Amino acid sequence: MTMPLYLEPFLQQTITFFAILDPIGVSAIMLSLLHSGTTSEQTKQVAYKVTITIVFAFFVIFFAGNFWLKIFGIDINAVKTIGGIVLLLMSIKMIQDTVVVKKTTPDDSHEDLSVVPIAIPILFGPGIFSTIIILSESTQTIAHTATTILAFMVNAIFVYIIFRNSIHIRKVLSITGQNIITKLMGLIVGAIAVQFIIGGIVELIKLYS
């Protein structure tokens, strides 16, 4: 195994995960969910819980997702097609919309918010769910599996760092800057979605023709 052989898919999957997760854009949503008096230490705790949650969810889906597909007799290309549609809708929303969320009061629990709704489903939603299943199905060797896992773990680290420093990022980028990044990520997600849809439809046509 040579590094260049797996470097390209690693970079592709890392970028794919980053674009779909959109941690910079979601960090703005996270701050809007927390009350205005949230401290850096409290933000750090939320970042930690969010990261642990998405890592746990990733491994559950990555290793058990295909099992459920086989149980229900669902072809992976059907998942790829519907997953692509979900991603396409997500990308359109990322490009067009600006999410406005009502702030919570100081009495609300940050720990509750960190798991639901910040980690699931805002950060770890249907788009990343279907993408993980598609990538897990395409892993044919231990090296491919390790590549996908490493790509997601790198993104988990990004999520933790960005969420932990979200207060500072907002000061530097402002809400407008974060929205611009989200829209750019939306374009990437849209391109990935089109590839999934076309690839899934072509394989389904071959299968049923």
LUMRO-943554 format. One record per residue (C-alpha): y, z, x; residue in three letters. Coordinates in nm, 4 decimals. Each point is the difference from the previous one (the first is absolute). Example, Ala and Ser with C-alpha at 12.3 -4.5 7.8 and 13.67 -1.06 7.14 Angstrom:
<pts>
@north:-0.4500; up:0.7800; east:1.2300; lopa:Ala
@north:0.3440; up:-0.0660; east:0.1370; lopa:Ser
</pts>
This chain:
<pts>
@north:0.0000; up:0.0000; east:0.0000; lopa:Met
@north:0.3333; up:-0.1058; east:0.1408; lopa:Thr
@north:0.3288; up:0.1479; east:-0.1049; lopa:Met
@north:0.1647; up:-0.3322; east:-0.1002; lopa:Pro
@north:-0.2892; up:-0.0642; east:-0.2415; lopa:Leu
@north:0.0883; up:0.3020; east:-0.2140; lopa:Tyr
@north:0.3691; up:0.0330; east:0.0835; lopa:Leu
@north:0.1042; up:-0.2742; east:-0.2420; lopa:Glu
@north:-0.1843; up:0.1384; east:-0.3073; lopa:Pro
@north:0.1172; up:0.3488; east:0.0928; lopa:Phe
@north:0.3637; up:-0.1106; east:0.0049; lopa:Leu
@north:-0.0438; up:-0.2009; east:-0.3214; lopa:Gln
@north:-0.1562; up:0.2924; east:-0.1842; lopa:Gln
@north:0.2539; up:0.2459; east:0.1378; lopa:Thr
@north:0.2874; up:-0.2173; east:-0.1252; lopa:Ile
@north:-0.1787; up:-0.0543; east:-0.3324; lopa:Thr
@north:-0.0446; up:0.3732; east:-0.0578; lopa:Phe
@north:0.3570; up:0.0726; east:0.1062; lopa:Phe
@north:0.1446; up:-0.2623; east:-0.2336; lopa:Ala
@north:-0.2017; up:0.1193; east:-0.3001; lopa:Ile
@north:0.0540; up:0.3706; east:0.0638; lopa:Leu
@north:0.3712; up:-0.0600; east:0.0729; lopa:Asp
@north:0.0538; up:0.3530; east:0.1392; lopa:Pro
@north:0.3711; up:-0.0553; east:0.0673; lopa:Ile
@north:0.0699; up:-0.1022; east:-0.3584; lopa:Gly
@north:-0.2273; up:0.2678; east:-0.1459; lopa:Val
@north:0.1701; up:0.2652; east:0.2132; lopa:Ser
@north:0.3166; up:-0.0680; east:-0.1988; lopa:Ala
@north:-0.1952; up:0.0562; east:-0.3217; lopa:Ile
@north:-0.1455; up:0.3192; east:0.1457; lopa:Met
@north:0.3476; up:0.1385; east:0.0711; lopa:Leu
@north:0.1117; up:-0.0901; east:-0.3507; lopa:Ser
@north:-0.2936; up:0.1991; east:-0.1396; lopa:Leu
@north:0.0829; up:0.3065; east:0.2080; lopa:Leu
@north:0.3046; up:0.2097; east:-0.0798; lopa:His
@north:0.3208; up:-0.0529; east:0.1954; lopa:Ser
@north:-0.0398; up:0.3268; east:0.1895; lopa:Gly
@north:-0.3287; up:-0.0984; east:0.1611; lopa:Thr
@north:-0.0157; up:0.1085; east:0.3644; lopa:Thr
@north:-0.1499; up:-0.1833; east:0.2957; lopa:Ser
@north:-0.2841; up:0.2541; east:0.0110; lopa:Glu
@north:-0.0850; up:-0.0617; east:-0.3646; lopa:Gln
@north:0.0102; up:-0.3753; east:0.0594; lopa:Thr
@north:-0.2397; up:0.0488; east:0.2909; lopa:Lys
@north:-0.2464; up:0.1836; east:-0.2269; lopa:Gln
@north:0.0170; up:-0.2766; east:-0.2599; lopa:Val
@north:-0.0526; up:-0.2640; east:0.2698; lopa:Ala
@north:-0.3085; up:0.1824; east:0.1261; lopa:Tyr
@north:-0.1585; up:0.0326; east:-0.3459; lopa:Lys
@north:0.0781; up:-0.3603; east:-0.0897; lopa:Val
@north:-0.1587; up:-0.1231; east:0.3241; lopa:Thr
@north:-0.3159; up:0.2088; east:-0.0459; lopa:Ile
@north:-0.0313; up:-0.1239; east:-0.3588; lopa:Thr
@north:0.0219; up:-0.3709; east:0.0816; lopa:Ile
@north:-0.2399; up:0.0338; east:0.2953; lopa:Val
@north:-0.2565; up:0.1729; east:-0.2230; lopa:Phe
@north:0.0484; up:-0.2648; east:-0.2722; lopa:Ala
@north:-0.0404; up:-0.2777; east:0.2562; lopa:Phe
@north:-0.3365; up:0.1218; east:0.1260; lopa:Phe
@north:-0.1323; up:0.0573; east:-0.3525; lopa:Val
@north:0.0918; up:-0.3535; east:-0.1073; lopa:Ile
@north:-0.0949; up:-0.1653; east:0.3290; lopa:Phe
@north:-0.3534; up:0.1395; east:0.0058; lopa:Phe
@north:-0.0711; up:0.0352; east:-0.3736; lopa:Ala
@north:0.1944; up:-0.2884; east:-0.1521; lopa:Gly
@north:-0.2681; up:-0.2625; east:0.0633; lopa:Asn
@north:-0.2648; up:0.2303; east:-0.1465; lopa:Phe
@north:0.1806; up:0.0011; east:-0.3341; lopa:Trp
@north:0.0430; up:-0.3772; east:0.0141; lopa:Leu
@north:-0.3769; up:-0.0373; east:0.0344; lopa:Lys
@north:-0.0639; up:0.2515; east:-0.2781; lopa:Ile
@north:0.2115; up:-0.2039; east:-0.2424; lopa:Phe
@north:-0.1059; up:-0.3366; east:0.1428; lopa:Gly
@north:0.3539; up:-0.1044; east:0.0910; lopa:Ile
@north:0.0421; up:-0.2795; east:0.2530; lopa:Asp
@north:0.2377; up:0.0798; east:0.2849; lopa:Ile
@north:0.1830; up:-0.3292; east:-0.0610; lopa:Asn
@north:0.0856; up:0.1174; east:-0.3510; lopa:Ala
@north:0.1476; up:0.3144; east:0.1538; lopa:Val
@north:0.1853; up:-0.2145; east:0.2517; lopa:Lys
@north:0.1487; up:-0.2111; east:-0.2812; lopa:Thr
@north:0.1078; up:0.2883; east:-0.2245; lopa:Ile
@north:0.1102; up:0.1966; east:0.3064; lopa:Gly
@north:0.2173; up:-0.2927; east:0.1005; lopa:Gly
@north:0.1542; up:-0.0096; east:-0.3474; lopa:Ile
@north:0.0718; up:0.3737; east:0.0200; lopa:Val
@north:0.1601; up:-0.0467; east:0.3406; lopa:Leu
@north:0.2029; up:-0.2957; east:-0.1283; lopa:Leu
@north:0.1361; up:0.2053; east:-0.2888; lopa:Leu
@north:0.0718; up:0.2825; east:0.2430; lopa:Met
@north:0.1843; up:-0.2344; east:0.2362; lopa:Ser
@north:0.2155; up:-0.1345; east:-0.2844; lopa:Ile
@north:0.0888; up:0.3563; east:-0.1000; lopa:Lys
@north:0.0779; up:0.0894; east:0.3625; lopa:Met
@north:0.2313; up:-0.3016; east:0.0302; lopa:Ile
@north:0.1789; up:0.0334; east:-0.3339; lopa:Gln
@north:0.0079; up:0.3664; east:-0.0931; lopa:Asp
@north:0.1724; up:0.3098; east:0.1278; lopa:Thr
@north:-0.1886; up:0.3101; east:-0.1032; lopa:Val
@north:0.2110; up:0.2855; east:-0.1303; lopa:Val
@north:-0.1817; up:0.3301; east:-0.0410; lopa:Val
@north:0.1364; up:0.3166; east:-0.1563; lopa:Lys
@north:0.0441; up:0.2829; east:0.2484; lopa:Lys
@north:-0.2081; up:0.3123; east:-0.0419; lopa:Thr
@north:0.1398; up:0.3505; east:-0.0125; lopa:Thr
@north:-0.0323; up:0.2524; east:0.2841; lopa:Pro
@north:-0.2676; up:0.1830; east:-0.2012; lopa:Asp
@north:-0.2402; up:-0.2955; east:0.0050; lopa:Asp
@north:-0.2877; up:0.0051; east:0.2468; lopa:Ser
@north:0.0234; up:-0.2402; east:0.2936; lopa:His
@north:-0.3731; up:0.0436; east:0.0595; lopa:Glu
@north:-0.0837; up:-0.1310; east:-0.3483; lopa:Asp
@north:0.2324; up:-0.2977; east:0.0420; lopa:Leu
@north:-0.1398; up:-0.0881; east:0.3427; lopa:Ser
@north:-0.3431; up:-0.0876; east:-0.1416; lopa:Val
@north:0.1005; up:-0.1305; east:-0.3431; lopa:Val
@north:0.2047; up:-0.2128; east:-0.0401; lopa:Pro
@north:0.1245; up:-0.0579; east:0.3587; lopa:Ile
@north:-0.3354; up:-0.0569; east:0.1759; lopa:Ala
@north:-0.1799; up:-0.1305; east:-0.3095; lopa:Ile
@north:0.0975; up:-0.2331; east:-0.1611; lopa:Pro
@north:0.3446; up:-0.0765; east:0.1502; lopa:Ile
@north:-0.1150; up:-0.0409; east:0.3618; lopa:Leu
@north:-0.3731; up:-0.0519; east:-0.0502; lopa:Phe
@north:-0.0160; up:-0.2173; east:-0.3099; lopa:Gly
@north:-0.2095; up:-0.2877; east:-0.1399; lopa:Pro
@north:0.1257; up:-0.2422; east:0.2645; lopa:Gly
@north:-0.1235; up:0.1972; east:0.2990; lopa:Ile
@north:-0.3138; up:0.0960; east:-0.1951; lopa:Phe
@north:-0.1084; up:-0.3614; east:-0.0520; lopa:Ser
@north:0.1021; up:-0.0982; east:0.3538; lopa:Thr
@north:-0.2218; up:0.2695; east:0.1530; lopa:Ile
@north:-0.2994; up:-0.1113; east:-0.2074; lopa:Ile
@north:0.0546; up:-0.3625; east:0.1019; lopa:Ile
@north:0.0286; up:0.0887; east:0.3700; lopa:Leu
@north:-0.2996; up:0.2348; east:-0.0138; lopa:Ser
@north:-0.2132; up:-0.2794; east:-0.1448; lopa:Glu
@north:0.1013; up:-0.2340; east:0.2828; lopa:Ser
@north:-0.0984; up:0.2465; east:0.2746; lopa:Thr
@north:-0.3231; up:-0.1348; east:0.1440; lopa:Gln
@north:-0.0326; up:0.2067; east:0.3174; lopa:Thr
@north:0.0806; up:0.3503; east:0.1192; lopa:Ile
@north:0.2867; up:-0.1474; east:0.1999; lopa:Ala
@north:0.1494; up:-0.1596; east:-0.3136; lopa:His
@north:-0.0349; up:0.3302; east:-0.1836; lopa:Thr
@north:0.1670; up:0.1879; east:0.2856; lopa:Ala
@north:0.2821; up:-0.2559; east:0.0046; lopa:Thr
@north:0.0791; up:0.0501; east:-0.3697; lopa:Thr
@north:-0.0224; up:0.3789; east:0.0249; lopa:Ile
@north:0.2242; up:0.0042; east:0.3068; lopa:Leu
@north:0.2540; up:-0.2276; east:-0.1711; lopa:Ala
@north:0.0247; up:0.2371; east:-0.2944; lopa:Phe
@north:0.0132; up:0.3117; east:0.2179; lopa:Met
@north:0.2924; up:-0.1508; east:0.1901; lopa:Val
@north:0.1755; up:-0.0467; east:-0.3322; lopa:Asn
@north:-0.0834; up:0.3568; east:-0.1004; lopa:Ala
@north:0.1808; up:0.1123; east:0.3158; lopa:Ile
@north:0.2933; up:-0.2240; east:-0.0931; lopa:Phe
@north:0.0070; up:0.1559; east:-0.3478; lopa:Val
@north:0.0062; up:0.3507; east:0.1428; lopa:Tyr
@north:0.2744; up:-0.0774; east:0.2529; lopa:Ile
@north:0.2160; up:-0.1883; east:-0.2515; lopa:Ile
@north:-0.0417; up:0.2544; east:-0.2789; lopa:Phe
@north:0.0588; up:0.2911; east:0.2366; lopa:Arg
@north:0.3259; up:-0.1588; east:0.1135; lopa:Asn
@north:0.0939; up:-0.1480; east:-0.3376; lopa:Ser
@north:0.3210; up:0.2027; east:-0.0251; lopa:Ile
@north:0.1217; up:-0.1395; east:0.3332; lopa:His
@north:-0.1170; up:-0.3520; east:-0.0872; lopa:Ile
@north:0.2008; up:0.0093; east:-0.3224; lopa:Arg
@north:0.3108; up:0.1002; east:0.1957; lopa:Lys
@north:-0.0491; up:-0.2885; east:0.2446; lopa:Val
@north:-0.1116; up:-0.2759; east:-0.2373; lopa:Leu
@north:0.1489; up:0.1257; east:-0.3278; lopa:Ser
@north:-0.1716; up:-0.0730; east:-0.3312; lopa:Ile
@north:0.1210; up:-0.3603; east:0.0211; lopa:Thr
@north:-0.1642; up:-0.0500; east:0.3385; lopa:Gly
@north:-0.3275; up:0.1448; east:-0.1243; lopa:Gln
@north:0.0094; up:-0.2297; east:-0.3031; lopa:Asn
@north:0.0545; up:-0.3013; east:0.2257; lopa:Ile
@north:-0.3048; up:0.0923; east:0.2084; lopa:Ile
@north:-0.2043; up:0.0407; east:-0.3191; lopa:Thr
@north:0.0997; up:-0.3487; east:-0.1117; lopa:Lys
@north:-0.0997; up:-0.1456; east:0.3371; lopa:Leu
@north:-0.3354; up:0.1779; east:-0.0235; lopa:Met
@north:-0.0317; up:-0.1449; east:-0.3495; lopa:Gly
@north:0.0158; up:-0.3524; east:0.1415; lopa:Leu
@north:-0.2833; up:0.0801; east:0.2427; lopa:Ile
@north:-0.2072; up:0.1583; east:-0.2773; lopa:Val
@north:0.0579; up:-0.3096; east:-0.2133; lopa:Gly
@north:-0.1276; up:-0.2284; east:0.2746; lopa:Ala
@north:-0.3104; up:0.2174; east:0.0434; lopa:Ile
@north:-0.0513; up:-0.0047; east:-0.3772; lopa:Ala
@north:0.0043; up:-0.3803; east:-0.0153; lopa:Val
@north:-0.2622; up:-0.0163; east:0.2767; lopa:Gln
@north:-0.2222; up:0.2446; east:-0.1867; lopa:Phe
@north:0.0345; up:-0.1879; east:-0.3297; lopa:Ile
@north:-0.0662; up:-0.3448; east:0.1443; lopa:Ile
@north:-0.2891; up:0.1223; east:0.2163; lopa:Gly
@north:-0.1597; up:0.1851; east:-0.2911; lopa:Gly
@north:0.0348; up:-0.2885; east:-0.2453; lopa:Ile
@north:-0.1397; up:-0.2556; east:0.2477; lopa:Val
@north:-0.3080; up:0.2147; east:0.0665; lopa:Glu
@north:-0.0543; up:0.0682; east:-0.3699; lopa:Leu
@north:0.0152; up:-0.3736; east:-0.0756; lopa:Ile
@north:-0.2608; up:-0.0624; east:0.2702; lopa:Lys
@north:-0.2187; up:0.2772; east:-0.1414; lopa:Leu
@north:0.0064; up:-0.1146; east:-0.3627; lopa:Tyr
@north:0.0229; up:-0.3772; east:0.0467; lopa:Ser
</pts>
